[in-house]
């Protein structure tokens, strides 16, 4: 009864001012003031989800995880269907290292907020972070039914890969490249998928195509060298590793691979030795 009376007596303007003061203090990282003002606001209007969302973030920053999670639960109870609250909770659980709780919150937010085109990809990515392939696959297919997008195909490919469906994974990643040939990571992830499944020839094809678009990419050049190495095409692998070194001399992997294949890199021993000497000179204390 006293809570009901308090709600009747509470001054709406006073509540808004207190809440605003708490949120501004939180934004300024003045955590003691944020906690005090937001706790005051929670006594004035206990049913406010904004108060509990603010307190959840404040408690987490103050290293009070139990209070933070309790506040988050109260925010959800206060407004379980609010897109703002669902999105805020997804952010909170993600920041607090719990993607398994964040993902369904962001998924529900995505379904309620079609104008936010990045909501479905964020939710799918959270499911992937949580190592939950099945809901990621289901959500990605739902998103693709609404809009055919390269980034969602790529995420679906990752989910299929996590679910040990390499053929479906490769199909989706190739669709991503077809829709957006200017995203370097798509080539790299597809090639890495092929390499994980001992399909080095397919990886070479993907990386050669990627190199046509991203001729100066040390990541793709290095991966192509690894693919050639797996095929025992050592001369071509050495060329790739040497090009990687010219592009990114601080990257260690090409030196390691070249060190393993001195006997096989026919005709390139001088170049390999010079690259190794340059690395030693650049890092004399290591």
C-alpha positions in Angstrom: 0.0 0.0 0.0 2.8 2.5 0.9 4.3 2.0 -2.6 0.9 2.9 -4.1 0.7 6.0 -2.0 4.3 6.9 -2.8 3.5 6.7 -6.5 0.5 9.1 -5.9 2.6 11.5 -3.9 5.6 11.4 -6.1 6.3 14.7 -8.0 6.7 13.7 -11.7 9.0 16.7 -12.3 11.1 15.7 -9.3 11.4 12.2 -10.6 12.4 13.3 -14.0 15.0 15.7 -12.6 16.5 13.0 -10.4 16.5 10.4 -13.2 18.2 12.9 -15.5 20.8 13.8 -12.9 21.6 10.1 -12.4 21.9 9.3 -16.1 24.1 12.4 -16.7 26.3 11.3 -13.9 26.5 7.8 -15.3 27.4 9.2 -18.7 30.1 11.3 -17.1 31.3 8.2 -15.2 30.6 9.9 -11.9 29.5 6.6 -10.4 28.9 7.5 -6.8 26.6 10.4 -7.8 24.9 8.2 -10.5 24.2 5.5 -7.9 22.8 7.9 -5.4 20.5 9.7 -7.8 19.3 6.6 -9.6 18.6 4.8 -6.3 16.6 7.9 -5.2 14.7 7.7 -8.5 14.0 4.0 -7.9 12.3 4.8 -4.6 10.3 7.5 -6.2 9.1 5.4 -9.1 10.0 1.7 -8.7 8.2 0.7 -11.9 10.5 2.8 -14.2 12.5 0.5 -16.5 14.9 3.5 -17.3 15.9 3.7 -13.6 16.7 0.0 -13.4 18.6 0.0 -16.7 20.7 2.9 -15.5 21.3 1.2 -12.2 22.3 -2.0 -13.9 25.0 -0.2 -15.8 26.1 1.8 -12.7 26.3 -1.3 -10.5 28.3 -3.2 -13.2 30.8 -0.3 -13.5 31.1 -0.3 -9.7 31.9 -4.0 -9.8 28.7 -5.0 -8.1 27.6 -7.8 -10.4 24.8 -9.3 -8.3 23.2 -5.9 -7.9 23.7 -5.2 -11.6 22.0 -8.4 -12.7 19.1 -7.8 -10.2 18.6 -4.4 -11.6 18.6 -5.7 -15.2 16.0 -8.3 -14.2 13.8 -5.6 -12.7 14.1 -3.6 -15.9 12.9 -6.6 -17.9 10.0 -7.2 -15.5 8.9 -3.6 -15.7 8.8 -3.5 -19.5 9.3 -7.0 -21.0 8.1 -5.9 -24.5 9.7 -2.5 -24.8 12.1 -2.4 -27.7 14.2 0.2 -25.9 14.5 -2.0 -22.8 15.2 -5.1 -24.8 18.0 -3.3 -26.7 19.4 -1.9 -23.5 19.4 -5.3 -21.9 21.1 -6.8 -24.9 23.8 -4.2 -24.6 24.1 -4.7 -20.8 24.5 -8.5 -21.0 26.9 -8.2 -23.9 29.1 -5.7 -22.1 28.9 -7.9 -19.0 30.2 -10.9 -20.8 27.0 -12.9 -21.2 26.2 -13.1 -24.9 23.8 -16.1 -24.3 21.5 -13.7 -22.4 22.1 -10.8 -24.8 21.3 -12.6 -28.0 17.6 -13.4 -27.4 17.0 -9.9 -26.1 18.5 -8.4 -29.3 16.6 -10.9 -31.4 13.3 -9.8 -29.9 14.3 -6.2 -30.3 15.1 -6.8 -34.0 11.7 -8.4 -34.6 10.0 -5.3 -33.0 12.2 -2.7 -34.8 12.4 -3.5 -38.5 13.7 0.1 -39.2 17.0 -0.9 -37.4 18.6 -2.8 -40.3 21.6 -3.8 -38.2 19.6 -5.4 -35.3 19.3 -8.9 -36.8 23.1 -9.1 -37.7 23.9 -8.0 -34.1 21.7 -10.6 -32.6 23.1 -13.3 -34.9 26.6 -12.3 -34.0 25.7 -12.5 -30.3 24.4 -16.1 -30.8 27.7 -16.9 -32.5 29.6 -15.4 -29.6 27.6 -17.6 -27.3 28.4 -20.7 -29.4 24.8 -21.3 -30.1 24.7 -22.2 -33.8 21.1 -23.4 -34.1 19.3 -20.2 -33.0 21.9 -18.2 -35.1 20.9 -20.3 -38.2 17.2 -19.9 -37.5 17.5 -16.1 -37.0 19.7 -15.6 -40.0 17.2 -17.4 -42.2 14.4 -15.3 -40.8 16.5 -12.1 -41.5 17.3 -13.3 -45.1 13.6 -13.8 -45.7 13.1 -10.1 -45.1 16.2 -8.8 -46.9 18.9 -10.5 -48.9 22.1 -9.2 -47.4 25.8 -10.1 -47.8 26.6 -9.7 -44.1 23.8 -12.0 -43.0 24.8 -14.6 -45.5 28.3 -14.4 -44.1 27.0 -14.8 -40.5 24.9 -17.7 -41.6 28.0 -19.3 -43.1 29.8 -18.9 -39.8 26.8 -20.5 -38.0 26.8 -23.4 -40.4 30.5 -23.8 -39.9 30.0 -23.9 -36.1 27.3 -26.5 -36.6 29.7 -28.7 -38.6 27.9 -28.1 -41.9 30.9 -27.0 -44.1 29.1 -27.3 -47.4 26.3 -25.1 -46.3 28.8 -22.7 -44.7 30.7 -22.4 -48.0 27.6 -21.8 -50.0 26.5 -19.0 -47.7 29.9 -17.4 -47.7 30.1 -17.5 -51.5 26.7 -15.8 -51.6 28.1 -13.1 -49.4 31.0 -12.5 -51.8 28.7 -12.4 -54.8 26.6 -9.7 -53.1 29.6 -7.7 -51.9 32.9 -8.5 -53.6 34.6 -5.6 -51.7 34.6 -7.0 -48.2 38.0 -8.5 -47.6 37.0 -10.5 -44.6 34.5 -12.6 -46.7 37.4 -14.0 -48.8 39.5 -14.7 -45.8 36.8 -16.5 -43.8 35.8 -18.6 -46.7 39.4 -19.6 -47.4 39.9 -20.4 -43.7 36.8 -22.6 -43.8 38.3 -24.5 -46.7 41.7 -24.8 -45.1 40.1 -26.2 -41.9 38.5 -28.9 -44.0 41.7 -29.7 -46.0 40.4 -28.2 -49.2 43.5 -26.2 -50.0 42.7 -26.0 -53.8 39.4 -24.3 -53.1 41.1 -22.0 -50.7 43.6 -21.0 -53.3 40.8 -20.2 -55.8 39.1 -18.0 -53.3 42.2 -16.2 -52.2 43.4 -15.6 -55.8 40.0 -14.0 -56.5 40.3 -11.9 -53.4 43.8 -10.8 -54.3 42.5 -9.4 -57.5 40.4 -7.0 -55.5 42.7 -6.5 -52.5 46.1 -6.6 -54.2 47.8 -5.1 -51.2 46.3 -7.2 -48.4 48.9 -9.0 -46.3 46.2 -11.1 -44.7 45.1 -12.6 -48.0 48.7 -12.9 -49.2 49.7 -14.8 -46.1 46.6 -17.1 -46.3 47.4 -17.8 -49.9 50.9 -18.8 -48.9 49.5 -21.1 -46.3 47.2 -22.7 -48.9 50.1 -23.2 -51.3 52.2 -24.7 -48.4 49.4 -27.2 -47.7 49.5 -28.2 -51.3 53.3 -28.5 -51.1 53.7 -25.9 -53.8 56.6 -24.5 -51.9 58.0 -22.1 -54.5 54.6 -20.3 -54.8 54.2 -20.4 -51.1 57.6 -18.7 -50.6 56.7 -16.0 -53.1 53.5 -15.3 -51.1 55.4 -15.2 -47.8 58.0 -12.8 -49.2 55.3 -10.5 -50.5 53.6 -10.6 -47.1 56.9 -9.5 -45.5 57.2 -6.6 -47.9 53.7 -5.5 -47.1 53.8 -6.1 -43.4 57.3 -6.7 -42.1 56.2 -7.0 -38.4 54.0 -10.0 -39.0 55.8 -13.1 -37.7 54.0 -16.0 -39.5 55.7 -15.6 -42.9 59.1 -15.8 -41.3 58.1 -18.9 -39.4 56.8 -20.6 -42.6 59.9 -19.6 -44.6 62.1 -21.0 -41.8 60.4 -24.4 -42.2 60.8 -24.6 -46.0 64.4 -23.5 -46.6 65.2 -26.8 -48.3 62.1 -26.7 -50.5 62.2 -23.0 -51.6 64.4 -23.7 -54.5 66.0 -20.6 -56.0 64.7 -18.4 -53.3 67.2 -19.1 -50.5 68.9 -15.7 -50.9 65.7 -13.8 -50.7 64.5 -15.9 -47.7 67.9 -15.3 -45.9 67.7 -11.6 -46.6 64.2 -11.4 -45.2 65.2 -13.3 -42.1 68.2 -11.0 -41.6 66.0 -8.0 -41.9 63.7 -9.2 -39.2 66.6 -9.9 -36.9 68.0 -6.4 -37.5 64.6 -4.8 -36.9 64.2 -6.7 -33.6 67.7 -7.1 -32.2 66.6 -7.7 -28.6 64.2 -10.5 -29.3 
